[in-house]
Amino acid sequence: MTDTPAGDLRLFFAIFPPPGVAARLAEAAAAIQPRCGGRIARAANLHLTLAFLGRATPEQAEELAALTRATAAPDGAFTLDRYGAFPRARAVWAGPDPDSPGAAQLRDMAEDLWRRLRPLGWAGPDVSPLRPHVTLLHKAERLAVDGLALAPLRWRHRGYALAASQPGPEGSVYRILARTAQGAAQN
């Protein structure tokens, strides 16, 4: 891990899109923003969260980074093909068909990750199972996504990353602290 700042960090595990996928997601966010309102997620921050940990010390971050680098997570792919919304969070998102093989693999990865985290003292998620999604709009004024079509977007990934969220002048800045091992066996 590089230059961990002093003090607590906000940590999460996620899959970050390749640049072409991020660009297409940013276009999708811009296309639905006039209908839904809210703040468009920055392209650099687009990701699919597998596990949100919240506050952690630099020592915990080092331990989690070591765990991440030692983990052989599977490569995979999924297709984002629908919009959805989380009313309580006022978030609009893009996600895969929840019954698709890609969504099932993402849920399996999240469950395996939580199995690795619990012995280190991290509690599991409040909501189970994982609802794979990428948040496109924050603080949406209208959650008017019914009937909106998302052109299918194929996303291939190689494992996942441990990331830290830090406040910045233009919103949160995400920094990758560690990535899972490359060339992992398929689960």
trRosetta pair geometry for C-beta under 8 A, 3 or more apart (Angstrom, degrees):
i j d omega theta_ij theta_ji phi_ij phi_ji
1 4 5.7 29 133 -48 124 109
1 61 6.6 122 -144 136 169 101
1 62 6.1 -126 24 -105 140 65
1 65 4.4 -77 -53 -114 116 173
1 177 4.8 -1 -123 -169 107 90
1 178 6.2 -57 -78 -51 86 96
2 177 7.9 -157 30 -134 66 59
4 9 7.2 -73 -159 -50 99 140
4 58 4.5 129 133 -137 134 106
4 61 5.7 155 -130 90 141 142
4 62 7.2 -92 -20 -58 162 87
4 164 7.9 142 -128 -45 84 163
4 177 7.6 43 -88 -125 101 117
5 9 7.4 130 56 -79 91 99
5 58 7.5 -148 79 -83 39 118
5 166 7.3 86 21 -111 141 142
6 58 6.8 -55 -122 -32 37 140
7 58 7.6 75 54 -34 27 102
8 55 4.7 -5 179 -161 133 99
8 56 6.5 138 -157 65 79 29
8 57 6.1 -54 -103 -89 67 49
9 55 7.2 139 74 -149 37 49
9 56 5.3 -32 64 65 87 85
9 57 7.6 94 17 -159 84 5
9 58 6.9 97 -14 -79 114 57
9 61 5.5 42 40 -69 143 136
9 164 4.5 -51 -174 -139 126 118
9 165 7.7 129 176 47 78 54
9 166 7.2 -50 -137 -74 82 90
10 53 7.9 164 -174 78 51 78
10 54 6.1 -47 -141 -160 78 35
10 55 6.1 -33 -94 -81 64 49
10 56 7.6 130 -112 16 18 82
10 164 6.6 114 66 -163 54 65
10 165 4.3 -44 84 59 112 99
10 166 7.5 170 34 -71 95 44
11 53 4.4 -12 84 59 96 123
11 54 7.2 -13 47 58 68 21
11 55 7.9 73 12 -164 83 6
11 56 4.7 -6 2 15 126 134
11 60 7.7 -137 -1 115 152 108
11 61 6.2 -174 -77 -103 137 89
11 64 6.5 81 176 81 157 166
11 162 6.5 -9 -165 -174 109 93
11 163 7.1 153 -151 82 60 44
11 164 5.7 -34 -94 -98 68 66
11 165 7.7 -165 -78 11 20 80
11 177 7.7 -35 -126 10 105 145
12 49 5.6 -48 173 -133 130 106
12 51 6.6 -180 -159 94 66 53
12 52 4.6 -20 -112 -114 107 61
12 53 6.1 -167 -87 16 46 77
12 162 7.8 165 88 -153 32 53
12 163 5.7 -22 67 64 78 91
12 165 6.8 34 7 -22 110 111
13 49 7.2 99 78 -161 54 64
13 50 4.6 -54 106 64 102 104
13 51 4.4 27 39 48 112 92
13 52 8.0 -131 29 -67 65 31
13 53 7.6 74 -13 -23 84 104
13 68 7.5 -173 -114 -103 108 116
13 113 5.8 -161 89 -166 164 151
13 160 5.5 55 173 140 95 132
13 161 7.0 173 -151 86 60 39
13 162 5.7 -33 -97 -97 76 59
13 163 7.4 143 -106 16 25 79
14 47 4.0 33 162 163 142 129
14 48 6.0 151 -162 73 86 43
14 49 4.9 -45 -97 -101 98 48
14 50 6.1 -180 -97 6 35 81
14 160 6.3 178 94 -164 19 102
14 161 6.1 -27 66 62 68 85
14 163 5.8 -29 30 13 110 128
15 47 6.5 156 75 -166 43 80
15 48 4.7 -10 56 57 97 102
15 50 6.8 82 -19 -37 86 108
15 106 7.8 -91 0 -122 142 104
15 155 7.9 109 131 144 127 127
15 157 4.7 -15 -160 -135 128 155
15 159 7.9 178 -107 113 91 36
15 160 5.0 -74 -73 -110 73 85
15 161 7.4 127 -103 15 31 83
16 22 7.9 1 172 -72 79 119
16 46 7.5 109 -149 93 70 66
16 47 4.9 -39 -96 -107 65 97
16 161 6.1 -9 -5 23 109 134
16 163 7.7 105 -53 -60 119 142
16 176 7.3 -77 -12 -79 149 119
17 21 3.7 -123 -175 93 121 117
17 22 4.5 161 87 -57 117 76
17 25 6.5 142 17 -3 169 138
17 46 5.8 -22 19 109 120 112
17 47 7.2 -150 -8 -99 78 45
17 48 7.9 89 -51 -12 86 95
17 134 7.6 20 -38 -112 124 150
17 155 5.9 -73 -120 -137 96 121
18 21 5.2 86 56 14 73 104
18 22 7.0 -140 96 -8 32 93
18 155 7.7 175 19 -147 89 77
18 156 7.5 10 -9 63 128 79
19 22 5.5 -58 -143 38 32 113
19 23 6.2 34 159 -22 67 104
20 23 5.8 -52 -149 33 30 112
20 24 6.6 27 154 -14 63 105
21 24 5.8 -56 -149 39 33 109
21 25 6.3 34 152 -19 67 107
21 153 6.4 118 -139 165 85 115
21 155 5.0 79 -130 -108 152 94
22 25 5.7 -56 -147 38 31 111
22 26 6.3 34 153 -22 65 105
22 43 5.1 95 161 -176 105 92
22 44 7.7 53 -173 -84 144 28
22 46 5.2 159 -131 56 86 133
23 26 5.7 -52 -148 34 31 113
23 27 6.6 34 151 -19 63 103
23 43 6.8 30 -89 -147 45 136
24 27 5.5 -50 -150 34 35 114
24 28 6.5 37 150 -20 65 102
24 153 5.4 167 120 -126 140 132
25 28 5.5 -50 -149 34 35 113
25 29 6.4 38 151 -20 65 102
25 43 7.3 140 80 -127 95 76
25 46 5.1 124 100 -153 145 158
25 80 7.5 34 -94 73 99 167
25 94 6.4 -142 -131 35 94 147
25 134 6.0 -55 -143 120 142 147
25 136 6.6 -142 176 -102 89 100
25 153 7.1 144 -67 145 76 169
26 29 5.6 -50 -149 34 33 113
26 30 6.5 32 152 -17 64 105
26 40 7.5 72 -151 170 71 122
26 43 4.1 -17 -75 -90 134 106
26 46 7.1 -114 -59 -38 79 143
27 30 5.8 -55 -147 38 32 110
27 31 6.3 34 153 -23 65 107
28 31 5.6 -55 -148 34 31 114
28 32 6.6 9 162 -3 66 108
28 94 6.0 40 120 -64 153 142
28 136 6.2 -83 104 -124 97 147
28 150 6.2 34 -141 -135 134 99
28 151 8.0 -143 -91 36 110 86
28 153 7.7 -86 -41 -34 142 148
29 32 6.5 -69 -147 45 27 93
29 33 6.1 45 156 -46 65 104
29 40 4.7 114 144 -145 122 99
29 41 6.2 -122 -120 38 158 82
29 136 3.8 -163 -97 -173 96 102
29 137 6.1 161 -150 -56 94 78
30 33 5.7 -39 -142 9 29 121
30 40 6.3 24 -77 -116 62 150
31 34 8.0 -63 174 20 29 96
32 35 5.4 -62 -165 44 61 112
32 36 5.5 24 148 3 91 117
32 83 6.7 143 -99 -116 163 150
32 92 6.4 -144 119 140 135 150
32 136 6.9 58 57 117 124 142
32 137 7.0 -110 98 -31 106 133
32 145 7.2 23 -160 -106 141 86
32 148 6.3 51 -110 -160 119 156
33 36 6.3 -75 -131 55 28 89
33 37 7.0 63 -177 -111 63 9
33 38 6.7 -122 -138 64 80 79
33 40 5.4 -41 -84 -69 140 103
33 137 6.1 163 -100 -97 77 123
34 37 7.9 24 -160 -66 18 48
35 142 7.0 -104 146 84 62 122
35 144 5.5 -117 156 82 101 117
35 148 7.4 159 91 -85 163 133
36 85 7.9 -170 -135 -97 136 127
36 92 5.2 15 170 -45 169 154
36 137 5.6 123 101 84 134 172
36 140 4.5 -35 160 -152 108 117
36 141 6.8 148 160 48 52 69
36 142 5.1 -138 -138 74 49 78
36 143 6.6 46 -138 -103 107 27
36 144 5.8 -160 -90 42 74 82
36 145 7.1 16 -80 -60 128 82
37 137 7.8 112 94 -177 40 139
37 140 5.8 119 77 -161 75 57
37 141 3.2 -3 74 23 148 112
37 142 5.8 92 17 15 106 83
38 90 6.9 179 -102 149 127 100
38 92 6.8 160 49 7 156 111
38 137 4.1 88 95 172 135 109
38 138 5.8 176 178 78 112 37
38 139 4.8 160 -135 85 88 61
38 140 3.6 -49 -42 -90 142 48
38 141 5.9 -158 -45 -9 74 69
39 137 6.7 140 68 -160 41 66
39 138 4.7 -26 64 63 100 93
39 139 5.5 42 9 46 98 107
40 136 7.0 -34 -143 164 68 70
40 137 6.1 -37 -98 -102 46 71
41 45 5.6 -121 176 83 95 109
41 46 5.9 111 119 -81 125 75
41 135 5.5 123 -60 110 147 85
41 136 5.7 -126 18 -154 114 24
41 137 6.8 -115 -18 -71 85 22
41 138 6.4 105 -71 -22 80 97
42 45 4.5 73 67 11 92 108
42 46 7.6 -137 94 -31 50 74
42 170 7.6 90 -75 128 144 109
42 171 6.3 169 -19 77 128 140
43 46 5.9 -29 -156 -8 39 116
44 174 7.3 -180 136 40 86 100
45 171 7.5 -74 -37 121 156 123
45 172 6.5 94 -117 86 140 96
45 173 7.9 -116 -82 -126 105 29
45 174 5.5 129 -121 -4 75 121
46 134 5.7 33 -169 -173 92 121
46 135 8.0 -156 -127 65 65 62
46 136 7.8 21 -115 -99 107 59
47 134 6.8 173 83 -127 20 91
47 163 7.4 -97 -112 17 172 160
47 174 7.2 -171 -20 -169 141 175
48 106 7.0 -63 145 -142 136 136
48 132 5.9 13 -166 -162 124 87
48 133 6.9 161 -130 78 86 24
48 134 5.3 -61 -77 -74 78 84
49 52 5.7 6 -176 -54 138 91
50 106 7.1 -138 -104 -172 91 82
50 109 5.9 -71 -133 114 135 104
50 110 4.5 -159 -167 -94 82 84
50 113 5.6 85 139 16 123 161
50 130 6.9 -23 -144 -120 52 154
50 160 5.6 -21 -2 -138 146 161
51 110 6.1 153 -54 -147 86 83
51 113 5.2 -144 -21 118 137 133
51 114 6.2 169 -103 -69 133 81
51 117 6.7 180 171 -26 161 158
51 125 6.9 -125 -128 -62 74 106
52 125 7.6 83 40 -110 82 96
53 56 5.9 18 123 -46 127 122
53 64 7.6 -75 -37 -107 170 158
53 117 7.6 -144 -96 -152 112 143
53 122 5.9 -54 -127 -137 103 132
56 60 4.0 -123 -172 90 102 129
56 61 5.4 128 116 -57 122 79
56 64 7.1 -14 -176 -5 162 141
57 60 4.7 100 51 7 75 100
57 61 7.0 -132 98 -5 42 87
58 61 5.3 -51 -146 35 35 117
58 62 6.5 40 153 -22 65 99
59 62 5.7 -48 -151 31 33 112
59 63 6.6 33 150 -16 63 104
60 63 5.6 -53 -150 37 35 112
60 64 6.2 32 153 -16 68 107
61 64 5.7 -56 -144 41 31 109
61 65 6.1 36 154 -24 65 105
61 162 7.7 151 -156 149 74 131
61 164 6.8 11 -129 -77 135 121
61 177 6.1 -107 -179 -154 105 162
62 65 5.6 -51 -145 33 30 113
62 66 6.6 31 155 -18 63 103
63 66 5.9 -54 -153 34 30 110
63 67 6.5 31 149 -18 63 106
63 120 6.4 157 137 -149 129 132
64 67 5.4 -51 -147 37 36 115
64 68 6.2 40 152 -24 66 104
64 117 8.0 21 -118 -115 100 93
64 120 7.4 134 -81 142 77 165
64 162 5.4 151 134 -136 107 152
64 177 7.6 51 95 99 101 140
64 178 7.5 178 118 35 72 132
65 68 5.6 -52 -148 34 32 114
65 69 6.4 28 156 -16 65 105
65 162 5.8 -139 -94 68 60 148
65 177 5.0 -100 -94 140 112 108
65 178 3.8 145 -149 -30 77 138
66 69 6.0 -55 -146 38 30 107
66 70 6.3 20 157 -12 64 113
66 178 7.7 -116 -37 -106 21 167
67 70 5.9 -69 -149 44 27 106
67 71 6.3 33 153 -34 65 109
67 116 6.2 142 -180 157 125 121
67 117 7.9 115 140 -88 161 62
67 120 7.1 -67 -60 -52 154 151
68 71 5.7 -56 -149 22 30 115
68 160 7.9 -103 -146 93 105 82
68 161 7.2 55 -172 -153 141 36
68 162 4.5 -112 -61 -18 157 118
68 177 7.6 106 39 94 155 92
68 178 4.0 126 82 106 132 122
68 179 6.7 169 149 108 114 4
68 180 5.9 -98 -179 -75 73 60
69 178 5.1 -87 -48 -168 88 123
69 179 7.3 59 -96 68 65 47
69 180 7.4 -173 -109 -125 22 28
69 181 6.8 81 -180 -62 47 76
70 181 7.2 4 -165 -40 13 115
71 113 8.0 44 -156 -106 162 75
71 116 6.7 1 -96 -121 128 171
71 159 7.6 138 106 -150 97 122
71 180 4.7 -64 89 -129 95 99
71 181 6.4 -168 85 4 41 93
72 159 7.8 -100 -169 -97 34 122
72 180 6.7 129 -122 171 17 106
72 181 4.7 -39 -94 61 66 124
72 184 3.8 156 178 -127 79 99
72 185 6.3 41 143 21 131 78
73 109 6.2 57 -156 -139 112 111
73 112 7.8 154 -116 94 86 135
73 159 3.7 113 69 -129 113 82
73 160 5.6 -42 101 13 173 86
73 180 4.0 6 13 155 110 170
73 181 7.4 145 17 46 67 70
73 184 5.3 163 67 13 32 175
74 105 6.9 -100 85 -168 132 116
74 109 7.0 -123 42 -86 95 106
74 159 7.3 147 62 -83 23 61
74 184 5.5 -125 -89 106 31 117
74 185 7.0 -51 -98 99 82 43
74 186 4.9 72 -138 -130 117 46
74 187 4.7 -110 -44 6 136 88
75 156 7.4 11 177 -180 98 90
75 157 6.7 -176 -154 95 59 54
75 158 4.9 -17 -109 -113 93 62
75 159 6.9 -38 -80 -30 56 62
75 184 6.5 158 -25 57 73 90
75 186 7.0 -58 47 -86 77 82
76 102 6.6 144 157 -133 112 75
76 105 4.8 -179 -144 134 157 153
76 106 7.7 -161 100 -60 150 68
76 109 7.8 -128 12 -46 147 134
76 156 7.4 -170 104 -149 35 58
76 157 5.9 -6 63 57 73 90
76 186 7.9 118 -74 -128 83 91
77 102 5.9 -71 109 -108 51 118
77 154 6.3 4 -177 -174 116 92
77 155 6.5 165 -152 86 67 47
77 156 4.5 -27 -96 -100 99 67
77 157 7.0 162 -88 14 45 70
78 96 4.6 -72 170 -69 116 150
78 100 6.7 116 -146 107 90 130
78 102 2.6 146 -107 163 80 134
78 103 6.2 106 -138 -53 132 53
78 105 7.1 -154 -65 54 107 111
78 106 6.3 -9 -50 -36 153 120
78 132 7.0 -44 150 138 169 158
78 154 7.8 174 93 -148 30 54
78 155 5.8 -15 63 60 73 96
78 157 8.0 -4 13 3 91 112
79 96 5.7 105 72 -120 53 99
79 97 7.6 14 77 7 96 92
79 100 6.8 -119 44 -173 92 166
79 102 6.2 143 10 21 63 158
79 152 5.1 -6 -179 -165 119 102
79 153 6.6 146 -160 70 65 41
79 154 5.2 -30 -100 -95 83 62
79 155 7.3 161 -97 15 30 76
80 94 4.6 46 -178 146 128 109
80 95 6.1 -101 -133 -158 83 4
80 96 5.8 -80 -93 -66 43 65
80 134 6.8 -34 -107 17 144 119
80 150 6.5 -71 137 135 87 140
80 152 7.2 153 78 -153 50 49
80 153 4.5 -15 58 60 100 102
80 155 6.4 49 -13 -12 100 120
81 96 6.4 51 18 -132 87 49
81 97 6.1 -10 56 -36 120 87
81 150 5.8 165 -171 83 28 103
81 152 4.5 -4 -100 -103 99 79
81 153 7.3 -174 -70 23 56 65
82 94 7.2 151 81 -154 39 59
82 95 6.0 -35 71 66 88 73
82 96 7.6 80 27 -165 94 10
82 97 6.8 97 -4 -75 125 59
82 150 5.7 -171 -94 29 12 121
83 92 6.5 -6 -171 -178 107 96
83 93 7.0 149 -157 82 59 43
83 94 6.0 -40 -99 -97 59 62
83 95 8.0 107 -128 20 17 77
83 136 7.9 -57 -129 24 96 142
83 145 4.1 -137 119 -163 119 124
83 148 4.9 -4 30 86 142 120
83 150 5.4 143 -39 -42 81 118
84 92 7.5 167 88 -156 37 55
84 93 5.3 -22 66 65 83 92
84 94 7.8 142 20 -105 77 17
84 95 5.7 -19 15 20 123 121
84 133 6.5 -90 58 -114 120 134
84 145 6.2 178 -110 102 14 156
85 91 6.7 166 -154 88 62 50
85 92 5.1 -26 -100 -103 88 64
85 93 7.0 161 -91 17 34 78
85 140 6.9 -89 -136 57 117 154
85 143 3.8 132 163 -159 166 111
85 145 5.2 168 -30 7 108 131
86 89 4.3 18 106 39 120 109
86 90 7.4 -49 89 6 75 15
86 91 4.7 11 45 52 104 98
86 93 7.1 42 -12 -7 96 120
87 90 7.0 17 -171 -75 33 50
87 143 5.9 -73 -96 -30 73 167
90 138 7.3 63 101 180 89 46
90 139 5.2 32 111 -127 128 30
90 140 5.0 -165 171 43 80 71
90 141 7.9 40 -166 -65 120 23
90 143 7.2 -124 -138 -66 56 106
91 135 5.0 -50 -171 -133 125 110
91 137 6.6 161 -156 84 51 63
91 138 6.0 -13 -106 -110 83 51
91 140 6.6 138 -111 -2 13 109
92 135 7.5 103 73 -156 42 64
92 136 5.4 -54 100 64 87 98
92 137 4.0 21 42 44 106 111
92 140 4.9 87 -24 -62 104 150
92 143 6.6 -180 -82 -131 92 69
92 145 6.0 158 -140 -63 106 127
93 133 3.9 34 154 175 146 122
93 134 5.9 152 -161 71 91 40
93 135 5.0 -52 -95 -98 96 44
93 136 5.9 153 -116 4 33 85
94 133 6.8 148 74 -158 35 74
94 134 5.1 -16 59 57 88 98
94 136 5.8 70 -14 -40 93 123
94 150 5.7 144 -132 -137 105 160
94 153 7.4 18 159 38 142 132
95 98 7.6 20 135 -64 124 75
95 103 7.7 60 167 -102 96 117
95 131 7.1 -22 -139 157 159 80
95 132 5.5 141 -151 102 102 71
95 133 3.9 -47 -77 -100 116 75
95 134 7.0 171 -76 14 62 67
96 100 5.1 -97 159 46 115 137
96 102 5.2 -126 -148 90 165 114
96 103 4.5 -161 92 -61 122 100
96 106 7.6 143 33 6 136 141
96 132 5.7 4 30 89 101 127
97 100 4.1 100 71 -32 98 108
97 103 6.4 -127 85 -14 52 136
98 103 5.2 -155 -141 152 33 163
98 131 7.0 -37 -105 -136 117 74
98 132 7.7 163 -108 35 67 90
99 103 7.0 42 30 57 12 135
99 104 7.9 16 -170 -47 31 102
100 103 4.7 95 59 7 84 101
100 104 7.0 -146 97 -5 46 87
101 104 5.5 -55 -148 37 35 115
101 105 6.4 37 154 -22 68 102
102 105 5.8 -51 -150 32 32 111
102 106 6.6 32 152 -18 63 104
102 132 8.0 -118 126 79 86 167
103 106 5.6 -52 -150 35 35 113
103 107 6.5 36 152 -18 66 103
103 132 5.2 -150 -131 26 81 132
104 107 5.7 -53 -149 36 33 111
104 108 6.3 35 151 -20 65 106
105 108 5.5 -54 -148 37 33 114
105 109 6.3 37 152 -22 66 102
105 187 7.7 140 -141 67 89 103
106 109 5.6 -50 -148 33 32 113
106 110 6.5 32 153 -18 64 104
106 130 6.4 -119 128 101 93 136
106 132 4.4 48 106 -81 156 136
107 110 5.7 -54 -149 36 33 111
107 111 6.3 32 153 -18 66 106
107 129 4.8 27 -148 166 122 129
107 130 4.8 -172 -111 49 69 102
107 132 7.1 -101 -52 -37 74 104
108 111 5.8 -54 -145 38 31 110
108 112 6.3 31 155 -18 65 106
108 187 6.5 -167 137 102 135 136
109 112 5.8 -56 -147 38 29 110
109 113 6.2 34 153 -23 64 106
109 160 6.7 129 165 -27 134 133
109 187 8.0 158 -79 36 71 143
110 113 5.6 -52 -148 34 31 115
110 114 6.5 29 155 -16 64 104
110 125 7.7 -2 166 -19 120 140
110 129 7.4 126 78 -173 129 83
110 130 4.2 92 39 -38 167 146
111 114 5.9 -54 -148 37 32 108
111 115 6.6 38 150 -22 63 103
111 129 7.2 -37 -60 -134 109 102
111 130 7.7 -126 -41 -8 75 111
112 115 5.5 -51 -152 31 34 116
112 116 6.7 31 151 -16 64 104
112 187 7.5 -114 -56 -101 156 171
113 116 5.7 -59 -156 37 34 110
113 117 6.2 28 150 -19 68 111
113 160 7.5 -33 -82 59 138 151
114 117 5.4 -56 -139 39 37 112
114 118 6.3 50 162 -36 68 97
114 122 7.7 -125 -141 103 66 108
114 124 4.9 57 -167 -118 135 88
114 125 6.8 -86 -92 -10 141 88
115 118 6.4 -40 -145 16 26 113
116 119 7.3 -62 -173 29 32 102
116 120 7.7 15 143 -4 62 114
117 120 5.6 -71 -162 43 46 109
117 122 4.0 -50 161 62 108 128
117 124 7.9 136 80 -87 116 58
118 121 7.8 110 -175 -22 33 8
118 122 6.3 -96 -85 68 34 70
118 123 7.5 52 -113 -117 78 25
118 124 6.7 -7 -80 -54 108 86
124 128 7.1 6 150 -67 122 127
125 128 5.7 137 78 -67 106 81
125 130 7.3 106 22 -80 169 74
127 130 7.9 101 105 -101 92 34
127 131 7.2 -36 132 -3 131 104
135 138 6.6 49 160 -69 125 79
137 140 4.8 71 121 -74 123 102
140 143 5.7 103 105 -80 134 65
144 148 7.8 102 126 -33 68 120
145 148 5.0 -78 -162 28 59 125
150 153 7.2 -64 154 -4 105 104
157 160 7.4 28 160 -75 132 63
158 180 8.0 -158 136 72 69 100
158 182 6.2 13 164 -127 130 77
158 184 7.8 143 -172 19 74 101
159 179 6.3 102 99 174 128 87
159 180 3.4 -143 -174 64 137 120
159 181 7.0 158 -83 58 158 42
159 182 7.2 -109 -1 -93 134 44
159 184 5.9 107 -72 0 107 137
160 179 7.5 -172 103 -148 31 66
160 180 5.6 56 47 -11 60 121
161 176 4.9 -47 -179 -137 141 104
161 177 7.6 137 172 44 91 60
161 178 6.8 167 -156 88 69 43
161 179 4.8 -34 -101 -99 84 72
161 180 7.4 -116 -75 -6 42 75
162 176 7.4 103 75 -163 52 60
162 177 4.7 -55 101 63 99 105
162 178 4.7 19 39 51 113 89
162 179 7.8 -142 19 -71 71 31
163 174 5.0 8 174 -173 131 103
163 175 6.4 153 -159 75 77 39
163 176 5.4 -44 -99 -99 85 49
163 177 6.4 169 -108 4 26 86
164 174 7.1 155 77 -153 43 55
164 175 5.0 -17 58 59 94 95
164 177 5.7 77 -19 -44 100 117
165 172 4.8 -11 -169 -169 100 129
165 173 7.5 145 -156 71 52 40
165 174 5.7 -24 -97 -97 67 73
166 172 6.8 136 68 -155 32 72
166 173 5.3 -29 67 62 87 91
166 174 8.0 160 20 -89 71 26
166 175 6.7 15 5 -1 114 114
167 171 7.9 -102 -148 174 61 24
167 172 6.1 -53 -102 -99 43 62
167 173 7.6 44 139 14 8 83
168 171 6.2 -1 63 73 91 36
168 172 6.5 107 16 -147 90 13
168 173 4.2 70 -30 -26 134 110
176 179 6.7 10 177 -55 124 91
179 182 7.8 31 122 -54 119 81
180 184 6.6 -10 138 -48 117 141
181 184 5.7 115 87 -71 91 94
